[in-house]
């Protein structure tokens, strides 16, 4: 087996699995060997130079794109764009991810047939709409240099973005990131960066961007967590989202003190809303099953729900007597609740539907 220490290659230059031997189990076998799980299975099938875990697949597809690239935004499963050989990655829980390889998609029947492995067996499985709609934060990614019907590389004029940044940090604070944007229809455009931990917004900033290389900063506050989700939005000045990418960052430094954790809790409560008015800033949202509850409603307030590409999916008005909203029609994924107050003031809150 080729684990990055040498091995054979096919005619297309991709590494090939030859034969596993005891010598392959050097050091930590879980990472030096491909492993007997979903990401190990995908690493073998895609001919990766070494084992990739789910987070590493996502980070490469949304970042440098050395081996794969994103076909969809996070939270989208575009059946008309998914091809055999693509991979679907989704989050089962905060620290539990799953990756599958697509065999075929039936758009009329709304089914996806995949190859997947959960220790210790690999299998073929057919998923219905009611099942894959529940995949949280699902994203479709595609291996580079694998051709099925004339090429799997993105069209030459398609908008694209790749992000180069540290995915392991030893100290908290500000780190640089490079955003390479190509063929964005509007130039200049906006690059909005948001940092989350445990589904709470910790920090955000919006930069002006141009096609080409853009240099931005990402800030990781002290808050007693080890994993951060960084979202990058490439959007127009009129708030049209062209592309959205996610990078997962792990903090490997020392544990913060109790005081630093308490400071982060205060920061989380302040940064979860924009400072646009006392009434709106006091609202809190909670998603329980298929019902969105809004706390702190003292008068009728219009609201809209948007998906990650900026499409309005629900528009309604909540009142003190009816401060809740049925969202059963929404698929799993990331959504933004926008409350609209007097004088065109707005407050945006992020929710994740499982």
PyMOL commands that set and color helices and strands:
alter all, ss='L'
color gray80, all
select helices_A, chain A and resi 22-24+29-32+38-45+54-62+129-132+258-271+278-281+342-344
alter helices_A, ss='H'
color red, helices_A
select strands_A, chain A and resi 68-70+87-93+96-106+111-118+121-127+136-143+160-165+168-169+173-182+189-197+200-209+212-220+227-235+241-251+284-288+291-295+301-307+312-318+324-326+333-340+346-353
alter strands_A, ss='S'
color yellow, strands_A
deselect
rebuild
show_as cartoon
